[in-house]
Amino acid sequence: MVTMSTAKTARTATAARPRGSRSPLASVSLHGTLVVAAVIAVFPVLWIVLTSLKPAKHAVTTDFVKEPTLSNYTYLLEQSHFLSWFANSVLVAGITTVLGVFIAATTGYAVSRFKFPGMKPLMWTLLITQMFPMAILIVPLYNLMGDLGLLNQPLGLIITYLTIAVPFCAWMMKGFFDTIPVEIDESGRVDGLNPFGTFWRLILPLAKPGLAVTGFYAFITAWGEVAYASAFMVGEENLTLAGGLQTFVTQYTSNWGAMSAASVLIAIPAAIFFVFAQRHLVAGMTAGATKG
C-alpha cells in the first residue's frame, strides 16, 4: 500500500508539472553549468584587462589588482608606434571589408540568379581554396607579392585578405540570395531595371543580414590576422596591429603590460563592429546556411 501510494504521489506530481518545464534539480544544474561556462569564457579577457593595469614588476604575478596604473597605456600611446599600427590596420581592414562585401555579394548574386558556362567550376574553385592551410600559401603569395612589388605595402595585405575572405563569403551570400524570391527580380525587370539595377535597388536592401555576416567575417579576417601581416610587412611604422604586438615580446625583451594594453585597445573596434552588426548576424548566418 505504501509503495502504491508513493507511486501515485509521484505520478500526480509529474502530471501537475507543465509539459516542457524542468525540475528544480535540473534547473539548478543547467544554470550552474551556464555560470561555469560564462566564467571560463570571461576569465581570459578579464585577466588581460587586469594585466594591462599592472606595473611591469607585477605583470606576471597572480595578483588580480596590485598597484593599478595606466602607465602601460601611456607608454603604448606615447612611446611606441601603436597609433601608426592602428591607422594601418584601419586602412587595411576597412578597404578589405568594403571590397570583400561588394565582390562576395556580386559573385553570390550572379551564381544564384544566372546560369553561365563555368559556373560549377567557379563554385568548386571557391570551395577548394578554403581547403589549403595558411602555412602552405604564405610562400607562394610572398613570392607573388614580391614580383608585383607589393611587399611592405597595404595593398599587398588587402589583396591577400580578399583571397581569404571572398571565397567563403561568396558561398554564404549565394545561399542567402537563394532564399530571396526570384519574383522580386522579375518585378524589377518589368519596371525597366537592368540586372545590376535590380541587384542594387531591390535585392541588396533585402540582403542586409547576409551583408552583415560577410562584412563581419571580412573585417575580423583583416583585423586580427597575424601570419601574413608579419611576413609581408617590415619596419615598425609599416606594421599592422597584429604584427606590432609581437614587438613587445621578443627573444630578448618582454613587455607583457604593454602587450596586454594593446590587446585591450585592439579588441574595442572589433567589439563595436560586432555591436552594430549583431542584430543581423544570426538571421544572416541562418539564412545563408539553409541553401547551398
C-alpha positions in Angstrom: 0.0 0.0 0.0 2.8 2.4 0.9 4.5 1.6 -2.4 1.3 2.2 -4.4 0.7 5.4 -2.6 4.2 6.7 -3.2 3.9 5.8 -6.9 0.6 7.6 -7.1 2.0 10.7 -5.5 4.9 10.7 -8.0 2.5 10.4 -10.9 0.4 13.2 -9.5 3.4 15.5 -9.1 4.6 14.6 -12.7 1.1 15.3 -14.1 0.9 18.6 -12.2 4.2 19.8 -13.7 3.6 21.6 -17.1 5.0 19.9 -20.2 8.4 21.3 -21.0 9.2 22.5 -17.6 12.3 21.4 -15.7 12.6 20.0 -12.2 14.3 22.2 -9.6 17.4 20.0 -9.7 17.6 20.1 -13.5 17.2 23.9 -13.4 19.9 24.4 -10.8 22.3 22.1 -12.8 21.6 24.0 -16.1 22.2 27.4 -14.5 25.3 26.2 -12.7 26.7 24.9 -15.9 26.0 28.1 -17.7 27.6 30.1 -14.9 30.8 28.0 -15.0 30.9 28.3 -18.8 30.5 32.1 -18.6 33.3 32.3 -16.1 35.6 30.2 -18.2 34.8 32.4 -21.3 35.2 35.7 -19.5 38.2 35.0 -17.3 40.9 35.2 -20.0 39.6 38.6 -21.2 39.3 39.8 -17.6 42.9 38.7 -16.9 44.2 40.6 -19.9 42.4 43.7 -18.8 43.8 43.4 -15.2 47.3 42.7 -16.5 47.2 45.9 -18.6 46.6 47.8 -15.4 49.6 46.3 -13.5 53.0 47.8 -13.3 55.8 45.9 -15.0 57.1 44.3 -11.8 53.7 42.7 -11.2 52.8 41.9 -14.8 53.4 38.1 -14.5 52.2 37.7 -10.9 48.9 36.1 -10.0 47.6 39.1 -8.1 44.4 40.3 -9.6 44.9 44.0 -8.8 48.0 45.3 -7.2 49.2 48.9 -7.6 46.9 49.7 -10.6 48.3 52.1 -13.1 47.7 53.4 -16.6 51.4 53.6 -17.4 51.1 50.7 -19.9 48.6 52.7 -21.9 50.6 55.9 -21.6 53.7 54.0 -22.9 51.7 52.5 -25.7 50.3 55.7 -27.0 53.3 58.0 -26.4 56.4 55.8 -26.8 55.5 53.2 -29.3 54.2 53.1 -32.9 50.8 51.9 -31.8 48.9 54.8 -33.5 50.7 54.0 -36.8 49.8 50.3 -36.4 46.2 51.3 -35.6 46.0 53.5 -38.7 47.5 50.8 -40.9 45.0 48.2 -39.6 42.0 50.5 -40.0 43.1 51.2 -43.6 43.7 47.5 -44.5 40.6 46.2 -42.6 38.3 48.9 -43.9 39.2 48.5 -47.6 39.2 44.7 -47.2 35.7 44.8 -45.7 34.2 47.1 -48.3 35.8 45.4 -51.3 35.1 41.9 -49.8 31.4 42.6 -49.2 31.0 44.0 -52.7 32.8 41.3 -54.5 31.2 38.5 -52.5 27.7 40.0 -52.9 28.0 40.4 -56.7 29.6 37.0 -57.1 27.0 35.3 -54.9 24.1 37.0 -56.7 25.5 36.1 -60.2 25.9 32.5 -59.2 22.5 32.4 -57.5 20.5 34.0 -60.4 22.3 33.3 -63.6 23.4 30.2 -65.5 26.6 30.6 -67.4 29.4 28.4 -68.7 31.9 27.6 -66.0 29.5 28.3 -63.1 30.1 25.0 -61.4 33.9 25.0 -61.8 33.8 28.6 -60.3 31.9 27.4 -57.3 34.2 24.4 -56.8 37.2 26.7 -57.1 35.8 29.0 -54.4 35.3 25.9 -52.2 38.6 24.3 -52.8 40.6 27.5 -52.0 39.3 27.2 -48.4 40.9 23.8 -48.1 44.5 25.0 -48.3 46.2 25.7 -44.9 47.6 29.2 -44.4 51.1 27.9 -43.9 51.2 26.4 -47.5 50.0 29.7 -49.1 52.4 32.1 -47.4 55.5 31.3 -49.5 53.8 31.4 -53.0 51.8 34.5 -52.0 55.0 36.1 -50.7 56.8 35.4 -54.0 53.8 36.7 -56.0 53.6 39.9 -54.0 57.4 40.3 -54.3 57.2 40.0 -58.1 54.4 42.6 -58.1 56.2 45.0 -55.9 53.5 44.8 -53.2 55.6 43.6 -50.2 55.6 46.1 -47.3 52.6 47.8 -49.0 49.0 47.9 -47.5 47.7 46.9 -51.0 49.5 43.6 -50.8 47.8 42.7 -47.5 44.4 43.8 -48.8 44.7 41.6 -51.9 45.9 38.7 -49.7 43.0 39.1 -47.2 40.5 39.3 -50.1 41.7 35.9 -51.3 40.9 34.5 -47.9 37.6 36.2 -47.2 35.9 36.4 -50.6 35.5 32.7 -51.5 33.8 31.8 -48.1 31.7 35.0 -48.2 30.6 34.4 -51.8 29.4 30.9 -50.9 27.5 32.3 -48.0 25.9 35.1 -50.0 24.8 32.7 -52.7 23.0 30.7 -50.0 21.4 33.9 -48.8 20.3 35.1 -52.2 18.8 31.7 -52.9 16.3 32.4 -50.1 15.1 35.7 -51.8 12.2 35.0 -54.2 13.1 35.3 -57.9 9.8 37.1 -58.4 11.5 40.3 -57.0 14.0 40.2 -59.8 11.2 39.7 -62.4 9.3 42.7 -61.0 12.4 44.8 -61.3 12.8 43.8 -65.0 9.2 44.7 -65.6 9.9 48.1 -64.1 12.7 48.6 -66.6 15.7 47.9 -64.4 18.8 46.2 -65.7 20.3 43.2 -63.8 22.7 45.4 -61.8 19.9 47.9 -61.1 17.7 45.1 -59.8 20.5 43.8 -57.7 21.4 47.2 -56.3 18.0 48.7 -55.7 15.8 45.7 -54.9 17.9 42.7 -53.8 20.7 44.3 -51.8 18.4 46.1 -49.3 16.8 42.7 -48.6 20.2 41.1 -48.0 21.3 43.2 -45.0 21.6 40.2 -42.7 23.9 38.4 -45.2 25.9 41.6 -45.8 26.4 42.0 -42.0 27.8 38.5 -41.7 30.0 38.9 -44.7 31.3 42.3 -43.5 32.0 41.0 -40.0 33.9 38.0 -41.4 35.9 40.1 -43.8 36.7 42.7 -41.0 37.8 40.1 -38.5 39.9 38.3 -41.1 41.9 41.5 -41.8 41.8 43.0 -38.3 43.3 40.0 -36.4 45.4 38.1 -38.9 49.0 37.6 -37.8 50.9 35.3 -40.2 50.6 37.3 -43.5 50.9 40.6 -41.7 54.2 39.5 -40.1 55.6 38.0 -43.3 54.7 40.8 -45.7 55.3 43.9 -43.6 58.7 45.1 -42.2 59.6 48.2 -40.3 57.8 49.1 -37.2 56.0 52.1 -38.8 54.6 49.8 -41.5 53.2 47.0 -39.3 49.6 46.4 -38.6 48.3 45.8 -35.0 48.8 42.1 -35.2 52.4 42.4 -36.3 53.1 45.2 -33.8 52.0 43.1 -30.9 54.9 40.8 -31.5 57.5 43.6 -30.9 56.6 43.7 -27.2 57.6 40.1 -26.5 60.8 39.0 -28.3 63.7 36.8 -27.6 65.4 39.4 -25.5 62.6 41.6 -24.1 59.2 41.0 -22.6 56.8 43.9 -22.0 53.6 42.0 -21.0 51.9 45.1 -19.7 52.1 47.0 -22.9 51.1 43.9 -24.9 48.1 43.4 -22.7 47.1 47.1 -23.0 47.5 46.9 -26.8 45.3 43.7 -26.8 42.5 45.6 -24.9 42.6 48.5 -27.4 42.7 46.2 -30.4 39.5 44.4 -29.2 37.5 47.6 -28.9 36.9 48.3 -32.6 36.0 44.6 -33.2 33.5 44.8 -30.3 32.0 48.0 -31.7 31.7 46.4 -35.1 30.0 43.4 -33.6 27.5 45.5 -31.6 26.3 47.3 -34.8 26.1 44.1 -36.8 24.8 41.6 -34.2 21.1 42.1 -34.9 21.7 40.9 -38.4 24.3 38.2 -37.7 22.0 35.4 -36.5 19.5 35.9 -39.3 22.2 36.2 -41.9 24.1 33.1 -40.8 20.9 31.0 -40.6 19.6 32.1 -44.0 23.0 31.6 -45.6 23.2 28.0 -44.3 19.7 26.9 -45.4 20.5 26.5 -49.0 23.8 25.9 -50.8 
